[in-house]
Structures are given as C-alpha cells and as structure tokens.
Amino acid sequence: MSARDALSFLLSWTVAPFRIGSVTPSSSSLAALMTCDIGPETGPVLELGPGTGPFTRALLARGVKEEDLTLIESGADFAALLKRRFPGARIFEMDAVGLRHLPLFEGPVVGAAVSGLPFRLIQPRKTLAILEGVFANLRPGGALYQFTLGQRCPFDQPLLDRLDLEVSRVGRTLRNFPPATVYRITRIKTVRTCGWLFA
C-alpha cells in the first residue's frame, strides 16, 4: 500500500465515513484471502467498492484478465483513479444499488463478485437491492466474496433466507488493520427429486 493511497483513503473517509467504512485501504494479506478462490478460469469478475484497487491488483495477479473486470465505484475520485490504473477494465461510477436495474452483462455470466462495501453501515433495504443485483449477474455456482471487520457475517440470516443464500467462512487475517474475516456467499443448491407413481 502506497502512502499516497493511504492518504487518499483517509481523506475520503473523512468526507464520507459511512460510505468508506475504514480509515485505510485493505492490506495485501486481505486482498490475497479475498481472491484465493478466483483465477483466469473464473471468467468475468464483478468488484464492488474497489477504492484504490487492492483487490483489483490481487485479481490481476491471480491471472484474471483486466478486460474481464467490471468495477463499480461510487466515489468520483476513486473512479478516476481506477480508470487511470486499470484502463482495460470496465469501470462504472455509480451506486451498487443500481445493479438491480442496469444490465451490465448479457445474462448471468459473472463467475465471482468481490465486495469492499461496508454492509454493516448500509441500510437493510439497500443491502437487499445490492445482493439482488449481484446474484442476478452471477452464473450458477458463482460466489460473492465479502470481508468484514466485525465478529460475524455482515448479512443477517433473515436476509440470507429471503434470497436463498448460504454463507461459508473463507478465513481470517490478522495482517490487516483492523483484522478482517472473509466470507463466501452462494445460492443454496436445490436438490431435484424424482416423482414416483404408485399404481
């Protein structure tokens, strides 16, 4: 993490603490944990709230093509920075709530979504809209990777039940300030049963 990125992040947090959610960018350790399941075979990747791009850099290091990245960033300064750093990626300066109404892809083609959004600071109604938008774009088997600085998953069970989602813990890193835990969120797999006819 460069001193310039740290300063940029701190200034943005000062202006909008509830939108940023942290005073420092995510560490390389957290970025590695967030992207450990993702590679070139994943195909298109959606990133929410990339900020200065630590997860974006980790995705590229894992072999994801820059042109396979779609970045959703609501901060104008961060969006401009991302466009300079990752010119091959698709970058949208917008609120992630808009994913539900804006067709970014032709069908559910995204293999994974990576989120740096501070969902504990986002209203439940907006969280629902964002998750609906993400999973509308994820293909079957795709997953959302979300980190939290808290002690538990940032998505409450009633919300997960409403969207037929399940959570598994990827891991925790102490090499982040503050320490962070990463979760994988996927759709619950439905079991198909055969009907039996009895004479």
Backbone as CSV, one residue per row, in Angstrom:
resi,resn,N_x,N_y,N_z,CA_x,CA_y,CA_z,C_x,C_y,C_z
1,MET,0.845,-1.187,0.000,0.000,0.000,0.000,0.886,1.244,0.000
2,SER,0.666,2.135,-0.952,1.470,3.344,-1.036,0.957,4.392,-0.065
3,ALA,1.866,5.306,0.318,1.471,6.391,1.218,0.410,7.269,0.556
4,ARG,0.503,7.405,-0.769,-0.473,8.218,-1.495,-1.870,7.602,-1.416
5,ASP,-1.937,6.267,-1.566,-3.224,5.583,-1.463,-3.800,5.715,-0.064
6,ALA,-2.930,5.564,0.933,-3.383,5.669,2.315,-3.948,7.054,2.600
7,LEU,-3.266,8.093,2.095,-3.737,9.464,2.304,-5.056,9.693,1.578
8,SER,-5.147,9.202,0.339,-6.373,9.347,-0.442,-7.545,8.680,0.267
9,PHE,-7.291,7.498,0.813,-8.332,6.758,1.507,-8.771,7.493,2.770
10,LEU,-7.793,7.996,3.517,-8.098,8.710,4.758,-8.925,9.960,4.487
11,LEU,-8.559,10.707,3.442,-9.303,11.915,3.097,-10.738,11.580,2.687
12,SER,-10.898,10.498,1.927,-12.237,10.084,1.510,-13.063,9.638,2.707
13,TRP,-12.423,8.945,3.637,-13.133,8.509,4.842,-13.562,9.716,5.675
14,THR,-12.722,10.738,5.735,-13.047,11.942,6.500,-14.298,12.614,5.944
15,VAL,-14.407,12.616,4.608,-15.552,13.254,3.950,-16.812,12.398,4.078
16,ALA,-16.660,11.080,3.932,-17.838,10.188,3.927,-17.532,8.896,4.675
17,PRO,-17.463,8.939,6.013,-17.107,7.748,6.784,-18.088,6.596,6.642
18,PHE,-19.369,6.878,6.425,-20.347,5.799,6.313,-20.323,5.145,4.933
19,ARG,-19.721,5.817,3.955,-19.599,5.215,2.626,-18.314,4.420,2.506
20,ILE,-17.243,4.887,3.160,-15.941,4.234,3.055,-15.822,3.083,4.047
21,GLY,-16.134,3.337,5.321,-16.174,2.264,6.303,-14.851,1.914,6.944
22,SER,-13.736,2.446,6.452,-12.425,2.168,7.036,-11.514,3.355,6.777
23,VAL,-10.543,3.533,7.672,-9.635,4.668,7.507,-8.439,4.324,6.631
24,THR,-8.243,3.037,6.315,-7.109,2.618,5.494,-7.557,1.646,4.411
25,PRO,-6.836,1.590,3.291,-7.148,0.593,2.268,-6.894,-0.819,2.800
26,SER,-7.500,-1.804,2.163,-7.297,-3.194,2.559,-5.853,-3.612,2.304
27,SER,-5.329,-4.460,3.175,-3.947,-4.915,3.065,-3.796,-5.951,1.958
28,SER,-2.548,-6.218,1.573,-2.281,-7.252,0.569,-2.667,-8.629,1.104
29,SER,-2.574,-8.823,2.415,-2.968,-10.089,3.028,-4.468,-10.324,2.881
30,LEU,-5.261,-9.287,3.140,-6.710,-9.403,2.970,-7.060,-9.580,1.500
31,ALA,-6.380,-8.860,0.627,-6.642,-8.986,-0.812,-6.371,-10.407,-1.294
32,ALA,-5.302,-11.022,-0.785,-4.981,-12.397,-1.169,-6.053,-13.363,-0.687
33,LEU,-6.557,-13.149,0.525,-7.601,-14.007,1.071,-8.913,-13.833,0.312
34,MET,-9.228,-12.601,-0.057,-10.468,-12.318,-0.784,-10.494,-12.962,-2.162
35,THR,-9.337,-13.139,-2.766,-9.262,-13.595,-4.159,-8.703,-15.012,-4.301
36,CYS,-8.514,-15.722,-3.184,-7.814,-17.014,-3.230,-8.550,-18.073,-4.056
37,ASP,-9.863,-17.957,-4.214,-10.634,-18.939,-4.989,-10.821,-18.539,-6.447
38,ILE,-10.288,-17.397,-6.832,-10.567,-16.827,-8.154,-9.337,-16.913,-9.040
39,GLY,-9.549,-17.221,-10.306,-8.443,-17.305,-11.255,-8.928,-17.039,-12.662
40,PRO,-8.071,-17.260,-13.669,-8.468,-16.984,-15.056,-9.660,-17.811,-15.512
41,GLU,-9.842,-18.999,-14.909,-10.970,-19.853,-15.293,-12.305,-19.318,-14.778
42,THR,-12.265,-18.364,-13.864,-13.491,-17.797,-13.295,-14.271,-16.993,-14.326
43,GLY,-13.544,-16.401,-15.276,-14.202,-15.566,-16.274,-14.483,-14.179,-15.730
44,PRO,-15.570,-13.535,-16.165,-15.862,-12.175,-15.724,-16.005,-12.077,-14.205
45,VAL,-15.414,-11.024,-13.649,-15.466,-10.777,-12.209,-16.033,-9.378,-11.974
46,LEU,-16.959,-9.283,-11.044,-17.578,-8.019,-10.663,-16.987,-7.577,-9.333
47,GLU,-16.540,-6.330,-9.243,-15.996,-5.824,-7.986,-16.786,-4.601,-7.534
48,LEU,-17.236,-4.630,-6.295,-17.995,-3.537,-5.711,-17.129,-2.750,-4.732
49,GLY,-17.097,-1.435,-4.904,-16.336,-0.594,-3.989,-14.846,-0.851,-4.004
50,PRO,-14.205,-0.838,-5.163,-12.773,-1.159,-5.244,-11.861,-0.121,-4.608
51,GLY,-12.345,1.105,-4.404,-11.492,2.117,-3.762,-10.247,2.412,-4.574
52,THR,-9.076,2.182,-3.966,-7.802,2.417,-4.657,-7.330,1.193,-5.448
53,GLY,-8.051,0.069,-5.318,-7.763,-1.091,-6.154,-6.938,-2.216,-5.572
54,PRO,-6.851,-2.428,-4.247,-6.040,-3.544,-3.738,-6.572,-4.911,-4.161
55,PHE,-7.896,-5.090,-4.172,-8.451,-6.365,-4.619,-8.302,-6.507,-6.128
56,THR,-8.432,-5.400,-6.847,-8.270,-5.422,-8.298,-6.872,-5.897,-8.672
57,ARG,-5.862,-5.372,-8.001,-4.480,-5.799,-8.258,-4.295,-7.279,-7.936
58,ALA,-4.915,-7.737,-6.842,-4.801,-9.147,-6.467,-5.469,-10.042,-7.503
59,LEU,-6.598,-9.606,-8.045,-7.270,-10.375,-9.095,-6.396,-10.504,-10.330
60,LEU,-5.775,-9.414,-10.724,-4.873,-9.448,-11.884,-3.684,-10.363,-11.614
61,ALA,-3.153,-10.323,-10.395,-2.019,-11.177,-10.036,-2.396,-12.656,-10.069
62,ARG,-3.667,-12.948,-9.868,-4.134,-14.334,-9.908,-4.505,-14.785,-11.324
63,GLY,-4.298,-13.905,-12.293,-4.483,-14.296,-13.682,-5.789,-13.872,-14.312
64,VAL,-6.619,-13.145,-13.576,-7.856,-12.637,-14.172,-7.492,-11.555,-15.179
65,LYS,-8.077,-11.612,-16.365,-7.790,-10.621,-17.394,-8.401,-9.275,-17.021
66,GLU,-7.678,-8.207,-17.303,-8.180,-6.877,-16.974,-9.510,-6.594,-17.668
67,GLU,-9.651,-7.079,-18.900,-10.894,-6.839,-19.641,-12.063,-7.666,-19.086
68,ASP,-11.767,-8.630,-18.211,-12.820,-9.408,-17.557,-13.290,-8.764,-16.255
69,LEU,-12.728,-7.617,-15.898,-13.087,-6.942,-14.655,-14.120,-5.842,-14.902
70,THR,-15.163,-5.847,-14.090,-16.145,-4.766,-14.089,-16.160,-4.185,-12.682
71,LEU,-15.774,-2.924,-12.549,-15.626,-2.278,-11.251,-16.750,-1.267,-11.039
72,ILE,-17.400,-1.358,-9.880,-18.494,-0.454,-9.520,-18.017,0.417,-8.367
73,GLU,-17.830,1.703,-8.624,-17.279,2.620,-7.612,-18.109,3.904,-7.585
74,SER,-18.641,4.241,-6.413,-19.494,5.424,-6.316,-18.708,6.711,-6.086
75,GLY,-17.478,6.611,-5.612,-16.676,7.804,-5.354,-16.017,8.325,-6.617
76,ALA,-16.239,9.587,-6.936,-15.709,10.157,-8.183,-14.176,10.117,-8.212
77,ASP,-13.528,10.462,-7.098,-12.063,10.466,-7.058,-11.504,9.062,-7.249
78,PHE,-12.103,8.084,-6.557,-11.641,6.704,-6.698,-11.891,6.194,-8.114
79,ALA,-13.049,6.523,-8.689,-13.369,6.067,-10.043,-12.361,6.603,-11.052
80,ALA,-11.981,7.871,-10.909,-10.993,8.470,-11.809,-9.639,7.787,-11.645
81,LEU,-9.268,7.478,-10.399,-8.004,6.785,-10.133,-7.998,5.403,-10.760
82,LEU,-9.108,4.684,-10.620,-9.215,3.330,-11.174,-9.124,3.342,-12.693
83,LYS,-9.714,4.347,-13.324,-9.655,4.435,-14.788,-8.225,4.636,-15.273
84,ARG,-7.429,5.357,-14.493,-6.016,5.545,-14.864,-5.222,4.262,-14.624
85,ARG,-5.499,3.582,-13.534,-4.716,2.403,-13.171,-5.094,1.156,-13.953
86,PHE,-6.362,1.033,-14.298,-6.848,-0.189,-14.951,-7.637,0.175,-16.205
87,PRO,-6.959,0.692,-17.220,-7.655,1.187,-18.415,-8.390,0.106,-19.192
88,GLY,-7.995,-1.149,-19.013,-8.656,-2.234,-19.734,-9.926,-2.725,-19.082
89,ALA,-10.150,-2.334,-17.840,-11.346,-2.781,-17.112,-12.540,-1.902,-17.448
90,ARG,-13.742,-2.442,-17.234,-14.963,-1.642,-17.347,-15.220,-1.026,-15.978
91,ILE,-15.300,0.289,-15.933,-15.452,0.990,-14.658,-16.698,1.865,-14.720
92,PHE,-17.582,1.666,-13.741,-18.821,2.424,-13.672,-18.834,3.234,-12.390
93,GLU,-18.979,4.563,-12.531,-19.107,5.432,-11.363,-20.587,5.472,-10.989
94,MET,-20.962,4.650,-10.027,-22.370,4.510,-9.674,-22.508,3.833,-8.315
95,ASP,-23.691,3.975,-7.746,-24.038,3.265,-6.521,-24.363,1.822,-6.897
96,ALA,-23.871,0.873,-6.102,-24.097,-0.545,-6.398,-25.570,-0.921,-6.360
97,VAL,-26.411,-0.103,-5.731,-27.857,-0.360,-5.733,-28.384,-0.414,-7.165
98,GLY,-27.768,0.334,-8.059,-28.211,0.382,-9.445,-28.009,-0.902,-10.220
99,LEU,-27.267,-1.857,-9.668,-27.047,-3.128,-10.356,-28.349,-3.854,-10.655
100,ARG,-29.331,-3.639,-9.808,-30.604,-4.350,-9.966,-31.345,-3.895,-11.216
101,HIS,-31.073,-2.668,-11.682,-31.829,-2.098,-12.797,-30.992,-1.863,-14.054
102,LEU,-29.660,-1.916,-13.923,-28.794,-1.637,-15.063,-28.187,-2.931,-15.594
103,PRO,-28.533,-3.342,-16.823,-27.994,-4.585,-17.374,-26.529,-4.401,-17.819
104,LEU,-25.600,-4.794,-16.957,-24.175,-4.665,-17.277,-23.691,-5.795,-18.180
105,PHE,-24.392,-6.926,-18.134,-23.981,-8.107,-18.891,-25.182,-8.667,-19.637
106,GLU,-24.904,-9.503,-20.608,-25.971,-10.183,-21.337,-26.261,-11.500,-20.624
107,GLY,-27.051,-11.419,-19.584,-27.384,-12.612,-18.814,-26.450,-12.785,-17.628
108,PRO,-26.692,-13.836,-16.827,-25.858,-14.108,-15.648,-24.553,-14.796,-16.047
109,VAL,-23.519,-14.028,-16.290,-22.252,-14.571,-16.800,-21.090,-14.398,-15.823
110,VAL,-21.298,-13.657,-14.740,-20.204,-13.367,-13.819,-19.851,-14.611,-13.010
111,GLY,-18.564,-14.916,-12.951,-18.120,-16.094,-12.205,-17.920,-15.831,-10.731
112,ALA,-17.591,-14.585,-10.376,-17.380,-14.228,-8.967,-17.573,-12.734,-8.798
113,ALA,-17.979,-12.359,-7.598,-18.083,-10.950,-7.233,-17.271,-10.739,-5.966
114,VAL,-16.549,-9.646,-5.924,-15.696,-9.301,-4.780,-16.177,-7.958,-4.256
115,SER,-16.433,-7.878,-2.957,-17.020,-6.660,-2.414,-16.192,-6.058,-1.288
116,GLY,-15.949,-4.755,-1.429,-15.314,-3.994,-0.369,-16.295,-3.046,0.296
117,LEU,-17.593,-3.247,0.066,-18.605,-2.353,0.620,-18.803,-2.612,2.114
118,PRO,-18.983,-1.566,2.903,-19.195,-1.719,4.358,-20.660,-1.999,4.673
119,PHE,-21.097,-3.247,4.471,-22.528,-3.547,4.571,-23.098,-3.317,5.965
120,ARG,-22.292,-3.354,6.995,-22.798,-3.076,8.336,-23.241,-1.615,8.478
121,LEU,-22.797,-0.765,7.561,-23.171,0.649,7.588,-24.224,0.997,6.543
122,ILE,-24.681,-0.012,5.802,-25.651,0.208,4.728,-27.029,-0.229,5.195
123,GLN,-28.038,0.539,4.851,-29.412,0.230,5.245,-29.832,-1.130,4.694
124,PRO,-30.607,-1.907,5.468,-31.044,-3.237,5.014,-31.724,-3.232,3.651
125,ARG,-32.529,-2.212,3.384,-33.223,-2.137,2.089,-32.221,-2.022,0.940
126,LYS,-31.187,-1.214,1.142,-30.158,-1.065,0.110,-29.327,-2.335,-0.015
127,THR,-29.041,-2.970,1.118,-28.288,-4.228,1.092,-29.037,-5.271,0.277
128,LEU,-30.340,-5.363,0.499,-31.164,-6.305,-0.261,-31.075,-6.020,-1.751
129,ALA,-31.189,-4.756,-2.133,-31.140,-4.388,-3.548,-29.785,-4.725,-4.158
130,ILE,-28.703,-4.472,-3.414,-27.366,-4.763,-3.933,-27.179,-6.257,-4.130
131,LEU,-27.579,-7.050,-3.141,-27.423,-8.501,-3.257,-28.271,-9.051,-4.398
132,GLU,-29.473,-8.532,-4.571,-30.309,-8.966,-5.704,-29.608,-8.663,-7.021
133,GLY,-29.007,-7.478,-7.116,-28.296,-7.109,-8.334,-27.081,-7.977,-8.594
134,VAL,-26.333,-8.269,-7.542,-25.138,-9.116,-7.689,-25.530,-10.508,-8.170
135,PHE,-26.490,-11.126,-7.484,-26.828,-12.511,-7.822,-27.619,-12.630,-9.116
136,ALA,-28.195,-11.539,-9.593,-28.815,-11.555,-10.922,-27.758,-11.671,-12.012
137,ASN,-26.547,-11.249,-11.711,-25.456,-11.291,-12.691,-24.533,-12.493,-12.527
138,LEU,-24.603,-13.175,-11.372,-23.755,-14.342,-11.139,-24.342,-15.571,-11.824
139,ARG,-23.515,-16.317,-12.516,-23.977,-17.555,-13.114,-24.099,-18.641,-12.025
140,PRO,-24.780,-19.751,-12.317,-24.907,-20.831,-11.327,-23.528,-21.280,-10.826
141,GLY,-23.392,-21.382,-9.529,-22.116,-21.763,-8.932,-21.215,-20.587,-8.603
142,GLY,-21.588,-19.388,-9.076,-20.784,-18.200,-8.780,-20.941,-17.780,-7.330
143,ALA,-19.964,-17.044,-6.822,-19.971,-16.662,-5.409,-19.623,-15.192,-5.235
144,LEU,-20.170,-14.635,-4.166,-19.808,-13.292,-3.721,-18.840,-13.441,-2.551
145,TYR,-17.721,-12.718,-2.610,-16.743,-12.717,-1.527,-16.814,-11.378,-0.812
146,GLN,-17.062,-11.442,0.494,-17.269,-10.243,1.295,-16.419,-10.327,2.554
147,PHE,-15.743,-9.227,2.892,-14.999,-9.222,4.148,-15.714,-8.343,5.159
148,THR,-15.404,-8.555,6.398,-15.943,-7.739,7.467,-14.876,-7.521,8.528
149,LEU,-14.948,-6.380,9.190,-14.040,-6.078,10.294,-14.685,-6.460,11.624
150,GLY,-15.932,-6.929,11.560,-16.656,-7.320,12.759,-16.422,-8.777,13.115
151,GLN,-17.239,-9.270,14.043,-17.070,-10.629,14.569,-17.928,-11.660,13.848
152,ARG,-18.846,-11.222,12.983,-19.715,-12.173,12.295,-20.029,-11.671,10.890
153,CYS,-20.656,-12.534,10.116,-21.011,-12.195,8.741,-21.876,-10.929,8.724
154,PRO,-21.603,-10.007,7.816,-22.367,-8.753,7.789,-23.800,-8.900,7.295
155,PHE,-24.163,-10.084,6.800,-25.527,-10.295,6.315,-26.302,-11.120,7.342
156,ASP,-27.432,-10.591,7.791,-28.247,-11.280,8.781,-28.960,-12.479,8.156
157,GLN,-29.232,-13.477,8.981,-29.831,-14.718,8.480,-31.180,-14.514,7.804
158,PRO,-32.083,-13.665,8.334,-33.367,-13.465,7.627,-33.188,-12.957,6.198
159,LEU,-32.196,-12.103,5.979,-31.926,-11.607,4.634,-31.405,-12.731,3.747
160,LEU,-30.491,-13.534,4.270,-29.960,-14.663,3.512,-31.074,-15.647,3.158
161,ASP,-31.966,-15.907,4.125,-33.077,-16.826,3.870,-33.999,-16.279,2.780
162,ARG,-34.238,-14.989,2.810,-35.135,-14.372,1.826,-34.607,-14.546,0.406
163,LEU,-33.265,-14.515,0.253,-32.662,-14.605,-1.073,-32.133,-16.002,-1.393
164,ASP,-32.409,-16.972,-0.507,-31.925,-18.351,-0.687,-30.404,-18.401,-0.819
165,LEU,-29.730,-17.728,0.117,-28.274,-17.684,0.111,-27.717,-18.399,1.330
166,GLU,-26.515,-18.925,1.184,-25.820,-19.537,2.307,-24.405,-18.983,2.391
167,VAL,-23.838,-19.033,3.592,-22.543,-18.409,3.873,-21.557,-19.453,4.368
168,SER,-20.325,-19.358,3.898,-19.231,-20.156,4.459,-18.052,-19.230,4.722
169,ARG,-17.302,-19.533,5.751,-16.162,-18.705,6.158,-14.922,-19.131,5.383
170,VAL,-14.307,-18.191,4.678,-13.083,-18.475,3.920,-11.871,-18.450,4.846
171,GLY,-11.789,-17.432,5.710,-10.650,-17.328,6.621,-10.560,-15.956,7.246
172,ARG,-9.560,-15.782,8.071,-9.357,-14.528,8.791,-7.891,-14.140,8.694
173,THR,-7.633,-12.857,8.570,-6.265,-12.370,8.565,-6.065,-11.324,9.658
174,LEU,-4.988,-11.492,10.400,-4.607,-10.504,11.412,-3.698,-9.440,10.814
175,ARG,-3.269,-9.689,9.571,-2.359,-8.753,8.898,-3.144,-7.718,8.101
176,ASN,-4.132,-7.178,8.748,-4.935,-6.095,8.191,-5.295,-5.201,9.361
177,PHE,-5.506,-3.916,9.091,-5.888,-3.011,10.174,-7.267,-2.442,9.899
178,PRO,-8.253,-2.831,10.735,-8.222,-3.873,11.776,-8.240,-5.270,11.139
179,PRO,-8.039,-6.328,11.947,-8.137,-7.694,11.413,-9.480,-7.914,10.723
180,ALA,-9.469,-8.779,9.718,-10.678,-8.960,8.893,-10.953,-10.434,8.644
181,THR,-12.231,-10.733,8.440,-12.688,-12.086,8.107,-13.377,-12.054,6.755
182,VAL,-13.140,-13.079,5.956,-13.706,-13.164,4.608,-14.751,-14.281,4.565
183,TYR,-15.883,-13.981,3.930,-16.963,-14.951,3.769,-17.273,-15.152,2.293
184,ARG,-17.719,-16.364,1.968,-18.189,-16.707,0.625,-19.708,-16.873,0.694
185,ILE,-20.415,-16.155,-0.163,-21.875,-16.224,-0.177,-22.313,-16.811,-1.512
186,THR,-23.118,-17.865,-1.459,-23.578,-18.545,-2.669,-25.073,-18.834,-2.572
187,ARG,-25.661,-19.135,-3.721,-27.055,-19.567,-3.713,-27.135,-20.986,-3.162
188,ILE,-28.189,-21.250,-2.408,-28.407,-22.598,-1.898,-28.745,-23.505,-3.072
189,LYS,-28.032,-24.617,-3.162,-28.278,-25.549,-4.255,-29.552,-26.327,-3.972
190,THR,-30.443,-26.317,-4.953,-31.691,-27.060,-4.800,-31.471,-28.503,-5.233
191,VAL,-32.069,-29.419,-4.506,-31.945,-30.841,-4.821,-33.162,-31.263,-5.620
192,ARG,-32.907,-31.785,-6.797,-34.015,-32.236,-7.637,-34.398,-33.664,-7.241
193,THR,-35.657,-33.894,-7.068,-36.124,-35.225,-6.705,-36.997,-35.785,-7.816
194,CYS,-36.997,-37.078,-7.911,-37.820,-37.758,-8.914,-39.162,-38.108,-8.294
195,GLY,-40.209,-37.886,-9.045,-41.538,-38.252,-8.558,-41.812,-39.725,-8.847
196,TRP,-42.379,-40.391,-7.905,-42.707,-41.809,-8.092,-44.222,-41.966,-8.157
197,LEU,-44.640,-42.749,-9.116,-46.064,-43.033,-9.284,-46.348,-44.440,-8.761
198,PHE,-47.344,-44.556,-7.947,-47.701,-45.838,-7.417,-49.061,-46.257,-7.974
199,ALA,-49.123,-47.410,-8.509,-50.377,-47.918,-9.079,-51.322,-48.319,-7.952
